[in-house]
Amino acid sequence: MQPVVELKNLSKTIGKKKIIDDLNLSLYPGQITGFLGPNGAGKTTTIRMMVGLMSITSGDVLIEGVSLSDDFEGGLSKIGVIVENPEMYKFMTGYKNLVHFARMHEGVTKERIDEVINQVGMQNRIQEKVSTYSLGMRQRLGLAQALLHRPKFLILDEPTNGLDPAGIREFRMYLRKIADEEGVSVFVSSHMLSEIELMCDRIAVIQNGKLIDIKEVAEVQESHYYIEAMPLETAETFFQAKGFTVESHKDGFIINAEKPQIPGLIQELTTLEHQIFIVQPHRKTLEDQFLEMTGGGQIAEAHTK
Ligand SMILES: Nc1ncnc2c1ncn2[C@@H]1O[C@H](COP(=O)(O)OP(=O)(O)OP(=O)(O)O)[C@@H](O)[C@H]1O
């Protein structure tokens, strides 16, 4: 599959400080990728370079093959961006806002405006003033606005900040629909790991300006097993000696193995005269994983900017 967006050796130096260090990342159609990292890891800087709000020191961003270094406006015209609180004209209706924003792009028809309204489920309220909308509805109107020119790539920075659980769920649902139906590639930064876990197909983790991991969310969730075996101590040593991380619990322990490895490992353990009582997948939360990957790094706080 051809990526929609590619970051190629992307770097940013401010003064003497390397803030983003040789970042390589591909984002694919129909996929929602979460962008995670501790405070100060470089998420905002990366996103600002991707949307042209900050210059690139070296490397490049390709959007549908168009290089931002070679054709800045051509590349940017293919992106839809949603920030935390989209700017809207509060005393105009949702519909008039969309008509206004549609004028900023070439070729956005009335039919397209109606289409995006349907996509975010705003048909019943679109003729009302934005000042009467809940935060969740404003956010969905922001999503509709970002989709007007049919971008194949959407960037969302903390999109659900301030939304209540129902608002978050609705937003997530519409985002999924847009990724599935229009094949849009979505890149979302959020500090809410549980939210990212539900919303995203993949996560990219950045720390100190470097990409430290990129994984499928399903893969993150299925790579741990809880084992109860006797004698417990030698069973734990057996896994440690093979390089697995072993987290001890009262009657058993958790290891970071992949499913195909399990039968062989258990067989070996049995040969070494251990009795096996329980082997079951252990679902680690994304938060556990994140802390493991970043060595206990703090989860980035919500932006207050
Ligand atoms: N204009 C600047 N001059 C100097 N250093 C900067 C500048 N902008 C950002 N930085 C530094 O670059 C690093 C990355 O910042 P960035 O805002 O991209 O991180 P972040 O991952 O978005 O963090 P947060 O989650 O806290 O918003 C930080 O150490 C920050 O202090």
The ligand as an SDF file (V2000), in Angstrom:
LIG
                    3D

 31 33  0  0  0  0  0  0  0  0999 V2000
   10.9680   27.8140   19.8820 N   0  0  0  0  0  0  0  0  0  0  0  0
   11.6260   26.9540   20.6450 C   0  0  0  0  0  0  0  0  0  0  0  0
   12.8630   27.2220   21.0920 N   0  0  0  0  0  0  0  0  0  0  0  0
   13.5490   26.3570   21.8600 C   0  0  0  0  0  0  0  0  0  0  0  0
   13.0920   25.1640   22.2220 N   0  0  0  0  0  0  0  0  0  0  0  0
   11.8670   24.8270   21.8160 C   0  0  0  0  0  0  0  0  0  0  0  0
   11.0630   25.6740   20.9990 C   0  0  0  0  0  0  0  0  0  0  0  0
    9.8870   25.0450   20.7330 N   0  0  0  0  0  0  0  0  0  0  0  0
    9.9490   23.8630   21.3640 C   0  0  0  0  0  0  0  0  0  0  0  0
   11.1240   23.7180   22.0180 N   0  0  0  0  0  0  0  0  0  0  0  0
   11.5680   22.5430   22.7980 C   0  0  0  0  0  0  0  0  0  0  0  0
   11.4400   21.4270   21.9570 O   0  0  0  0  0  0  0  0  0  0  0  0
   11.0240   20.2770   22.6780 C   0  0  0  0  0  0  0  0  0  0  0  0
    9.7860   19.6520   22.0470 C   0  0  0  0  0  0  0  0  0  0  0  0
    8.6620   20.5010   22.2360 O   0  0  0  0  0  0  0  0  0  0  0  0
    7.1960   20.1180   21.7100 P   0  0  0  0  0  0  0  0  0  0  0  0
    6.2870   21.2390   22.1090 O   0  0  0  0  0  0  0  0  0  0  0  0
    7.2680   19.7820   20.2750 O   0  0  0  0  0  0  0  0  0  0  0  0
    6.8720   18.8170   22.5520 O   0  0  0  0  0  0  0  0  0  0  0  0
    5.4790   18.0550   22.7320 P   0  0  0  0  0  0  0  0  0  0  0  0
    5.7840   16.6170   22.5480 O   0  0  0  0  0  0  0  0  0  0  0  0
    4.4400   18.6430   21.8600 O   0  0  0  0  0  0  0  0  0  0  0  0
    5.1860   18.3520   24.2440 O   0  0  0  0  0  0  0  0  0  0  0  0
    3.7880   18.6200   25.0030 P   0  0  0  0  0  0  0  0  0  0  0  0
    3.0890   17.3120   25.0340 O   0  0  0  0  0  0  0  0  0  0  0  0
    4.2530   19.0530   26.3510 O   0  0  0  0  0  0  0  0  0  0  0  0
    3.0690   19.6870   24.2540 O   0  0  0  0  0  0  0  0  0  0  0  0
   10.8180   20.7410   24.1080 C   0  0  0  0  0  0  0  0  0  0  0  0
   11.9670   20.4020   24.8520 O   0  0  0  0  0  0  0  0  0  0  0  0
   10.6910   22.2480   23.9800 C   0  0  0  0  0  0  0  0  0  0  0  0
   11.1500   22.8750   25.1550 O   0  0  0  0  0  0  0  0  0  0  0  0
  1  2  1  0
  2  3  1  0
  2  7  2  0
  3  4  2  0
  4  5  1  0
  5  6  2  0
  6  7  1  0
  6 10  1  0
  7  8  1  0
  8  9  2  0
  9 10  1  0
 10 11  1  0
 11 12  1  0
 11 30  1  0
 12 13  1  0
 13 14  1  0
 13 28  1  0
 14 15  1  0
 15 16  1  0
 16 17  2  0
 16 18  1  0
 16 19  1  0
 19 20  1  0
 20 21  2  0
 20 22  1  0
 20 23  1  0
 23 24  1  0
 24 25  2  0
 24 26  1  0
 24 27  1  0
 28 29  1  0
 28 30  1  0
 30 31  1  0
M  END
$$$$
